[in-house]
Amino acid sequence: MAAEIAFVASIAAIAFLLGFYFTEKHWFPYRILHNAVKTTNALYAQLFPPFGPEQFVGFADIAPAAAARDRIEVREPVASAPVSEHFLMTGGLNQYLDYCPRYGCVAVEFTRAGKLVHAWPYRPDLLSSREIVSLPYEAPWFRFTDNLYPVGLIKLPGGDLIVTFQQWNTFPFAGGIARLHADGTPVWFRHDYSHHWPRLLSADEIAVPAMRIGPSKISFPLGGKTKVDLTCDGKIEEDLVRILDTDGRVKQEIPVFDAIVHSPWRGMLVEAPNQCVPVHLNYVTAVTPAMVRLYPDVAPDDLLVSLRDLNAFAIIGRRDHRLRHMFTGTFLRQHSAQPLGKSSTMLIFDDHGGGWDGGPSRLIAFDLATRKERTLLPNANAPGATMFSDTLGNVSISPDLSRAIVAPSWDGKAYEIRISDGAVLTVFNNVHDLSTVPAAGDSRSSRAGRFVLAGVYYVQ
C-alpha cells in the first residue's frame, strides 16, 4: 500500500512540476490552451452578456420619472456664462430614450437650465455600412449594437459630431472614430484602433490616441549595454497619435511608443504594471505658446500626450517624433492632461489621487515651470463632490478659462467647478428611465439607471 501511495504522490509531483514549467516557460501546449481558455471566456460573455457592459453602473435612488429632471442640478448660477454656452454630454445604448427611442442618443446638448438643444440618435447598426477602414479584431460574434460604445465627442461647425468608440469583449479595446450627421447617420467610420478622446488641433485637424498591435516580445538596450525585454502573453499594444482631417483621411501618424523606446526615458517601460499595455496613451493635445517660451527645444506644433501606465505626460515633436520632455508628479493613472488656456499650467484628472489606496480621484493644476501641484477638487468648498475612476476621467475647460467640468466617468456624475476656489457650480447625473427596457432587470420600474459619463463638454 505504501508503494502505491508513493507512486501516486510521485506522479502528482511530476504533474505539478510539468504544469509549473509549462506555464512559466510557455512550453507547448501552453499557448494553445491559453488561447482556448481566452476564446471560451469571450464566447461565454458574448452569449450571456451583462446589461450595458462598460456603460451601465447600476440603479440610482431616483425614480424613473424624475431622471430627466435630475440630470442637471444648478447649485450656483454663473452670471458670466454667455447664453450661447451649452453642455454637450456623451450618451450611448439605452441612454436618453426619452429623446431617441430606438437605441438611445449618442450625445445630447443642453442649455445651462437643462433645456434640450439637440439630440443625436445613436445608430450603431449603420456604422458598418460607412466603414472606410476596417482593421482585424479578436472579437467572437461581434455586434456593433452590443460591443461598441461611444467615449469622446467633438462638435463641428454645422452640427456634425466626431465620436470615438471603444469596445467590450474584444481585442484590442480600441474601437475607432466616426463623423456623424445631426440626425445620427454616419458620414464615415474608421474601425481602426482609435480610442479615448479626440481633440481639434485646427479647423481641419483631429488628433486622436490610437495604436498598432505589435509582437509578444520587444527588446531594446538599456544603459548602453544591457538588453531588456517587454514580454506579453498576447500582443503588445504600441501607442501612436493619429491626425485626421474632417473627412477621415490620415494626415500623419506619430509613433509614441517608438519615441519612448528611443528616448532617455525608455527604462520607464520596464516598470509598467502590464507589459502588454506598457504606455496606454489616453489623451493628446497641442502645446501652448507659454510652453514654447519655457522650453527652447519645443516647436509650436508639438504635442502633449498623457501616458497612463507610466504615470506621466510628455511633449513629443510632431515633425521629428522625438520625445522632448517627460513630466511626473504625485498623480497616478492620470487622464485628460491638458493646458489651461495658453499658459504653462496643466489641468489633470488624477485617477488614484496621488496614492494606491483607492483615491479619491483629484483634479489638479500642475505648473510646468515649477512642477508644483495644486488640488482643485475635492476641496472644502465642494462638500459631497467625492469621486473615483480607475480607468477613465475627462476634463473640459470653459472658453473664458474660469471654470472646468470634471467627469470621473465611472461615478456616472460630473461636476462643474470654479477654478479659482473649487466651488461646485453644477452637478450632472447620467441617469435614465429604463422602465421600457426589460433587459435592465426588475429594478427598472422603481429606480432610474445610472450610466458611465465619459465626458461633459462646453460648446457654443
N, C-alpha and C positions, 0 to 999 in steps of 0.2 A: 504493500500500500504506500509506504514511504517513497518507493521508487517512482510510482505513478504520480504522486503529488509533486515530486521534484521535477519529473518530466514536464508536467503541465505548467509548473512555475517557470521552467526554463523557456518553454515555448512563449509564454506570456511576456517574459522579459525580452526575448528576442523580438517579438512583435512590437513591443513598446519602443525599443531602440530603433528598429527599422522605421516605424512610424515617425519617430522624432527626427531622424535624419532625412527621411523623405520630405518632411515639412520644412525643416531648417535649410536643407541644401537644395530644395526644389527638384529632387530627383524624380525621374519617371516612375509612376504616372501622376505625380503631384499636379502638374499643370492641367492635365485632362480632368482630374477630379475636382480641382479648384474651380475651373471654368464651368463644370457641370453643376456644381452647387450654386454658383452665382446665377447661372441661367435658370435653374429651378426656382430659386427665390424670386427672381424677376418675373417669371411666368406666373407664380402664385400670386404675387402682388398685383399683377395685371388682371388676373381672373377675379380676385377678391379685394379690390382697392378700398381704402378708407374713403369717407366722404371728403371731397375737396382737398386732396393731398397737396401739401406745400402751401395751401392758402387758408383752409378753414382752421380757426384757432379753437373754437368752442362756442358755448352759448353764454350770452351776457345777461345780466339781471335787468333786462329791458324788455318790455312787451313788444311783440312783433309790430303792432300797430303804431308804436312810438318810435320805431327805428329811424324813419325818415326825419322826424322832428329832432332827434337827439344826435344826429351826425355831426353837427357843428354847434358848439357851445361858445358863445362870446362872453368872455369874462371881463374884458376891459375894452371899450371902444378905441379905435385907432383913428383919431381925427386927421392925422397926417396922410393916411392912405387915400390915394385917388379913387374916385368912384369906379374907374375902369379896371382897378386891380381886383382880380378874381383868384379863386383857388382851383387848381386842376388836380384831381385825385385819381390815383390808379384803381382800377376795378378788376374784373375777371369773371370767371364762370360762376353763375348764380348770385352775382352781386348787382345791386340796383335793378332788380327785376321789376320794380315799380316804373322804371323808365324804359327798360329794354327787356321785354317779357320772354324772349326765347332763350338766349344763353346768358343774359345779363349784359352789362356795359363794360367795355374795356377801359373806359375813362369817362369822367364827368367833370363839368366845370360849374362852379357855384359862385354866386356873389358872396361878399362878406356876411350878408344877412342870411345866407343859406338858400337863396332862390336859385333854381336851376337855370343855367345859361345855355348849356348844350350837353347832350349825352351821345357818346359814340358807341353804337351797338357792337358787342363782341361777336365776331363771325369767324371762329376758328375753322369751321367747315369749308371756308373759301380760300384759306391760305395756300393749300397745296396747289390750287389752280393758278396761283400767281407767283410760284417759285421761280426765281431767276438763278438761284444757286441751291443745290441740294447735296450736302455732304453726307457721308455714311455715318450711321449711329448704331450702337448696340442697343436695340430697342425692340424687344419682342412684342408683336401685336400693337405697335404704336398707333395711337389715335390722336389727331390734332385736338379734338374736343376734350380729352381726358388727361393727356400727358404734357400739354403745353400750358404755360400761364404767363401773363404779362408782368413786367417788372418796372422798366423805365419808360419815361414819356418825354417828348418834346412836342410842343405845339408850334406848327409852322404858320407863317402868314397865309391867310386864306382858309385856315381851319383844319388842314390835314394834320395828322399825328405821325410822329416817328415813335415806334414802340419796340422795345427789346423784350425778348421772351427767354424764359428758362424752362427746363423740363424735369418732370418727375419720372423716376424709374427708368432712366436711360443713361448711357454713357456716350459722350460727355453730357453734363447737365446743361451746357450752354445751348440755348435753343435757336437764336437768330434775331433778326431785326427786320422790321417791315415799315412801309408807309401806308397809312390808311386814310381814306377819304372821310369827310364829315359824317357820312352815313355808315361808316364802319367797313366798307368794302375795301379790300387790299388793292393798292396800286402795284406794289411789288413786295416780295418776301424773299429774304436771303436766309435759308436754313443752313447757317454757316459757322456755328460755334461762337457767335456773338453773345454777350451776356451783360448782366448788371445794367448800368445807366448810361445812356448816350449823352453827349454834350455837343452843342453847336460851337464850332471854332470860328465860323464866319457864316454869312448867309447861305453858302453852298458847301459847307464842310461839316460833316458829322464825325466826331471821334467816338469810338466805342471799344470797350475791352473785348478781346476775342482770344482765340487760342488755336494752336495746331496740336495734333496728337503725335507725340514722339515715341521713342522706343521704350523698352522696360529698364534700360540702364544707360546712363550718361556719365562719362568720365571726363575730368578736367584737372589740370595741375593746380596745386595749392602750395604756396610757399616756395615756388620756384622749382622744387624737385619732387615733392610728394604728389602722387596722383590719387584723387579721391573719386568715389563713385556715388551717384544717386541711383538707387535701385527701387523698383516698384513691382508689386505682384501683378500689376496690369500694365498700363502705359502711362508715361509721364505727360502731364499737361504743360505745354510750353506756351507761355503767355505772349501776346502781342497786342499792339494798338492798331486798329483798322480805321482808316479815314475814308469816308464815302462822300459822294455828292448826294444831293437830294433825290436823284434818280436811281440810287442804289449801286452806282458804279464805284469800284475801288480806285481811289486816287493814290493811296500809299499804305504800306504796312510797315510798322516799326516793331521789330522783334525784341520785346522787353526781356524775355528770358535770356536770349543770347547776349544782350547788353550786360546783364548781371554776370553771366559766366565769364565775360571778358573784362570785367571791372575789378577794381581793388576790393570790392565787397562780395566777391564770389563765395567766400567762406561762409557767409550767412545762409547759403543754400543748404549746406550740410546740417545746419542746426534746425531746419524746418521740421515741424512736427509730423508732416506727412510728405514723404519724398515723392509720392505720386502727384502731389499738388504742392510743389515747393514754394511757389510765389503767390498765387491766387490774386492776380490783378483784378481790382474791382472798381476802379474809378480813374478817369483821365480828364484833364482839363488843361487850359493854356496857362503859361506863366504870365506874370504881370510886369508892367514897366518898373515897378519898385524892385522886383526880383532881378531884372536885368541890370539895374543900377547897383544892386547889392553884390552880385556875382559877375565879374567881368567876363567869365567864360560862358555865360548863359545868353543865348540869342532870343530875340523877341518871339520867334515862332516855336521855341522849345516847349516841352510838355511836362506837366506834373502827373505822376502816376502813384496810385495808392496800392501797396503791396501787403495784403492782409497777413499772410503766413510768415512774412519777415518782420511784422510789427513795425512797418516803416513806410514812408513815402519818399519819392525821389524825383529829381529833374533829369529828363532824358532829352538828348538832342534830336530834333526832328530830321535834320539833314544828315548828320553823321551817325545817328543811332548810338552815341556814346552816353553812358551813364555819368552825369557830371557831379551830382551831389546826392547823398543819402541822408535822410533825417529820421532819427529815432527819438523816443522820449518815454514817458511812462505809459503811453497808450498801447493797447493790445488788441489785435484783430480789428483794426480800425477800418472804417468805410467813409466814403464821401468827403475825402480830404480835398478842400478847395479854398482858393484865396477869398478874402473879404474885400471885394471890390478890386481896386488896382494896387492894393497895399501888399506888404510882405507878411501880413498876418493871415494864418490859415485857420479855418473852422474845420474841426474833425469830429466825426462821430466815433467815440472810443467805446467799442463794444463791451470790453471787460472792465472798463472804469479804472484802469491802472493796476488791476490785481486779478489773480486767477481764482478768487474765492466767490465768483458768481455775481460780480457787479456791485452796485447798479452801473448801467452804462452812463456815459457822460457826453455832453457836448463841450468841447474845449476849444479855446483860442490858443494858437501856437505861433509865437513870433520867430520868424526865420532868422532874424538878425541876432537875437539874444538866446534863442532856443528855450525861452521860458514859456510855461503853460499857465493858463487861467481857466478854471472851470466855470462855465456859464450855466449849465444845468446838470444835475439838480442843484438847488440853492434855497436859501431861507425865504426868498421872495416867491417861490413856486411850490407851496405845500401840496402834497399829493402827486406831484409830477415825477414819480419814480418810474424807471424804465429799464428794460434789459432786452438785448437782442444779441444772439451769438453769431449769426451769420449774415445779417443784413443791417440796414440803417442808413437813412438818407437825410441830407440837409439841403434846404432851399433858402436862398438869401434874397430878401426883398430888394427891389430896384433902388430904393433910397438907402440901403445898407443899414437900416436901423433895426431890422427885425430878421428873424430866421424861423423856419419851420423845421422841427426835428421829428422825424418819423422813425421810431425804434423798430418798426416793421412787425416783428412777431408779437408785440403787445396789441396790435390791432388799433393803435391810437397814434396820434401825433399832437405836437404842441407848438403853437406859435409863441415865441418869446421876444421880449425887447432885449436887444443885445447889451445895452448899457447896464441893466440891472438884473436881467434874467427873469423878470416878471412874466408870468404866463398870461397871454392876451386872448388866445383862442385854443380850444381843445377840439380835436377831430376824432370821432368814433367811427370806425369802419364796421357798422352794424347794419343788418339787413333782415327783412321779413322773409323767412324761408317756409312759411306755413303752406305754400303750394308746392314744396319740393319734398316728396316722400322720402327720398334717399337721405335727407338730413336727420331723420330719426324722430322719435316720439316727442322730444322737447320742442320741436319746431312750432307747435301750436301755442305754446305759452311763453317762449323766450326768443328773442332775436339772436341770429347767428353773428358771430364776430369773425372777421377775416384778417389775414395779414394785410398791413397797409404799407406797401413798398415805397410810397412817396406821395407827398402833397407839395405842389409847386405853385409859385407865384406866376401868374400870367396877366397880360393886359390886352 
